[in-house]
Amino acid sequence: MVKVRDDAGKREEQSQYEELIGRLQALEAKARSEGKGVWSTTDNGQIEGRNDYPTDMAAFLQEWKGKQIDGGLSSFEC
């Protein structure tokens, strides 16, 4: 699922990302041509999402502080 912002790479400070933006635009074009993700014609472009937020955010932060969390395609550190 890729949708590149229309203004991606147009700001002066973003010129360093030209290669990345080009790759993302190619992925978007491929998804469009294959009718996948937001470009799906069978699901009217709708994708079911899920957000599982902790009920006690302070406890979550205390438990994971300084640890790496795998987010599937990316990971981040609390």
URWO-V155101 format. One record per pair of residues at least 6 apart in sequence whose ideal C-beta (glycine too) atoms are under 6 Angstrom apart, sorted by the first residue. I is the first residue (numbers start at 1). J is the second residue. If there is no record, write none. Layout:
# URWO-V155101
i,j
I,J
I,J
This chain:
# URWO-V155101
i,j
1,37
1,38
2,24
2,27
2,28
2,31
3,38
4,24
4,25
4,28
8,21
9,17
9,18
9,21
31,37
31,39
32,39
35,41
38,45
54,60
64,78
65,78
68,75
68,77
69,76
